[in-house]
């Protein structure tokens, strides 16, 4: 038995970046970052409150995803779940940065009815506004300075509260970044597993599966329009040689269906996406596809996947489960 057995058996899942950033929520081309301010706490809570967990559950069940990987938050400092430890360390009142609605709990109840699991995304980083409160000099994150142990310890306390709160409802974590030492990764992994010892993580040597961040085109092409796009020439060569890596971790890759993360378009060739997903799974790997959830600028319920990306996921479903699943007529 391996912690990742359920993950491997899922074959693929879906990720949501459900965040307050005021950009990247249209169905056509746009600049990578549109100017704008973050929402007020009232506006953020209203958006989280409107997330339609039932509609999302139906969509994920339809495409036979094994799990949803949901962003708890990113470096905006806004989170879609309460956390009193974060509030105490940062000095904010409940609802000012951590939403009053416990969206992961509501989602888990729906996902569980459909036989799907919930995973959570979190960066190993805070918003700049609270760096000092977490024991890191303001600006060090931008400068990519090493994370001091005190920062890791305080961030681990925040993670541990969520882990204890959700218990077995959370099956895994995907951390954006990691500690700067093996000891820091061990502390973060221990915090993530505190409420559920079988919870899986991607924290380097302390992890159970590979993070698998997609190859990005701007690493080979300096032109601005290539920033953040998938480099399919490189990605096509990123294939598992078996289920586990030499380090004993489940092979996994994380890609986006839109042009960039949390986009709602269908920018890439669907045949390529379908063939790659099937190839990875046939070789023992797992694929997570990031989709752009509606945050109120598109038609449909808040949180739901766009029609063009649902079409892609249905194509993936029919290719991956073709021997074990009867497609929609």
N, C-alpha and C positions, 0 to 999 in steps of 0.2 A: 504493500500500500504506500502511496505517495500523496502528500498533501494536495498535489495538483491533479489528482485523478479526475475530479469533477471538471476541472478547467480543461483538461485534455479531451474529455468526453463531450464537452460543449462544442468543440471545434471552432466556433467563432462567437463573438459578441459585439455589442454596440457601446460606444462611448458618447457621452454628452459633456460638452463644456457649457454649462448653464451659468453664465456669469453676467455681471452688470456692465461690462465694457460697452461703450456706446458706438460700436462699429461692427462690421462684418455680419450683417443680418439681412441680406437682400438676396434676390434670386438672379441678379445680373452682376456684371463686373463693377468694381469699385476700388478705390485706393485701399492699400493694406490696412491703414489706420485712418479712420475718419476723425476729425477733431470733435471733441465734446467732453462734457464733464460727467463724472460718475453720478449715479442717482442719489437722491437723498435717502436716508434710512426708511422713510415712509414709502417712497417709490420702490425701493428694493424689496421691502416686505410685501408690498402689494403684488409685485411680480412673482415672488416665490409662492404667495398664497394662491395665485391663479394657475399654477402648474397643474395640468390635468393628468393625474397619475393613472386614471382608468384608461384614458385614450392612449397614453404611452404604453401601458401594459398590453393593450390589444395589438398595437403595432408591433411590439417586440415579439409577442407570441406568434403573430402572423408570419414574421420572417424567420421564425424558429431560432432566434438568438438564444444562446445559453445563459447570458448574463448582461447586465447593464453596468458599465463603469461610469460613475457619476462624479463630476467635479464637486467637491465640498467648497472649494474656493481657490483663488490663485493670489497673485500679488497685488490685486486691487485692495485686499483686506476685507472684502465682503464674503460672507459664508452663508450657505443655505441650510444651516442647522444651528440650534442653540449650542453654546459651549461656555459654561460659567468659568472655567479655568482661563479660557482666552479673555473673557471679559475682565476678570480680576487682574491678569497680568498686563493687559493693554490699557486698562483704565476706562474702557467703554461700558456703558450701561447695556443691559439686555435689549436686543433689537436694534442697536445702533450700527453694528457690523455683523453680528451673528443673527440670522433671521429668527423671528419668534416661532414660525412654523418649523416643525421637524420634518423636512421633506424626505430625507432618507427613510425614516420610519414609515411614512405614508406610502412611499414607493415600494418598500419591502413587502408590505402587506399585500399589495396588488401583484407584484412580481411572484411572490410565493404561491399565490393562487394559480398562476400560469406555469409553475414549475421552473421559474427563472431565479437566478441568484443576483445579489447586489454586491458590487465592488465600489470602492471609493478612491478618488484621485485627490492628491494633495501635494503641493510643492514642498520641498525642504527649504522653505523661505517664507518670510513674512512680508507684509506691506512695508514700504519705507517709513511710514508714519509711526510704526511701532518697533522698529529695529532696536532703538535704545532700550525700550522696555524689556526686550527679550535678550539683552546682554550683548548686542552687537552694535558697533559704532555705525551711526547713520551714514549711508553711502557705501559701506563695505560690500553690500550685496551687488550693487552696480559695478563695483570695482573687482568683483569676483574674489574678494579676499577670503581666506580660510575661515570656516565657521568655528568660533570658540566653543569649548565644551559646555559653557553655561548656556549658550544659545540652543545647542542641541538638547540639553536637559529640559529647558523650558518648553521648547517645541514638542519634545516627547511627552511632556505632561499634558499638553493640549491634545495630542493624538491619543494618549492613553484614556483620557476622559471619554472621547468618542468611542474608543474600542470597548471600554467597559459598558458604556451606555447602550451600544448596539449589540454587543455579545455575538451570538451565532447568526444574527441577521446580516452581518457583513462577512462575506466569504473571502474577500481579498482587498488589497490596497495596491495602487500603482502610484509610486512616488516620483515626482518630477525632480530629478537631481537626487543627491544622497549626501551622507556625511563625508568628511574629508579623511577619516581614519576608519579602520575596521571596527574599532570600539564604538565610534559614533553610529555606525550602521547597525551594530548589534543593539545599541540602546534604542534606536528608532524601531527596529524590528520587534524588539521585546514590547515596546509600547503598543505597536499595532496588533500584536497577538495577545495582549493582556486579557482582553475580554473574550477571545476565541483562540485557543491554542492552535487550531487547525487553519487559521486565517493565512492566506498566502501573500507574499510581498515580492517586490522586485529590487530589493536593496543590496545590490552587488553580491559579495560573498555571503551576506546574511540573508539573501533572498532565495525564493523557491522557483522563480521563473525569470526569463530575460525581459527587460523593459521593451526592447525591440523598436525603439523610435525609428520612424521611416527615414530613408535617405532623402536629403533635401538638395534641390538643384543648385542653390546658391553657393554650395561648397565647391562647385566646379564652374559655375557660370556667374560672373560678377554683375551682370545687368540687373537692375532693380526689379524688373518684372518677374525674375525667376525666384525672388525671395520667398521662401516658405513652400514652394511647390515641391511635389514628390519628384525625385529623380528616378524615373522608371528604368533608365539604362542601368543604374546601380542597383536599384531595388530588385530587379529581375534576377540578379546574382545572389541575393540574400535568401538562401533557402536552407532549411535544416538538413543535416545529414542523418537525423534520427530524432526521436522524441526529445531526448535529453542532450544537453551540451556536455563537453568534456568535464565541466564543473558539476554536473549532475542536476542542472536546472532545466525545467520545462522550456522548450524553444517557443518563443512568442514574438509576434510583431504587431506594432500599432501604427495604423495608417489613417488617412482621412479621405472620405469620399468627395468632399468639396475641394475647391482649389486650395484652400488653406484650412487650418483648424477651425472648427465650428462654423464653416460656411455651409450654405444650404443648396448650392448648385450641384450640377453633375459634370464638372469640368473634365474629368479624365475618361478615357475609353472604357466602357463597361466590360467589353470582352476581355480586356487586359486584367481588369480587377477580378473578374470571375475566375479566369484561368489561374491567376496567381494565388487566389484564395484556395482553390482546389489543390493546387500543386503543394502549397505549404501543408495543408491538412493531410494529404496523402503521404507526406514524408514525416508525419508525426507532430507537426507544429500546431499552434493556435493563432488565430488572427482576430484582432480587434479593429473594427471600423468606426472611426469617429464620424458622427453625423451632426448637422447643425440643428439644434432644437429651436423652435419658434420662441422668440422672446418678445413678441408683440408687434413686429413689423411685417409679418407675413400673414396670409390667410390661414385659418385653422386654430385649433386649441393651443394654448401656451404649453411649450415643452415638446410638441409633436414634431416628427420628422417630415421633411418636405416630400411631395409626391415623387419628384425625380429620384431622390435617394431611396425612397421605399421601393421604387421599381428596380433599382440596382440591387438592393438587399434581397428582393424576391428572386432575382436572377441568381444571386449567390446561393440562396436557399435551395433552389431547384437543382443547381449543379452539385452542391455539397451533399445533399440528402437524396440524390436522384435514385439511389438503389433502395432507399428506406422510407421514402416520403411521396405521397401522391400530390402533385402540384395542383394549385387552384385551376379549375376548368374555366 
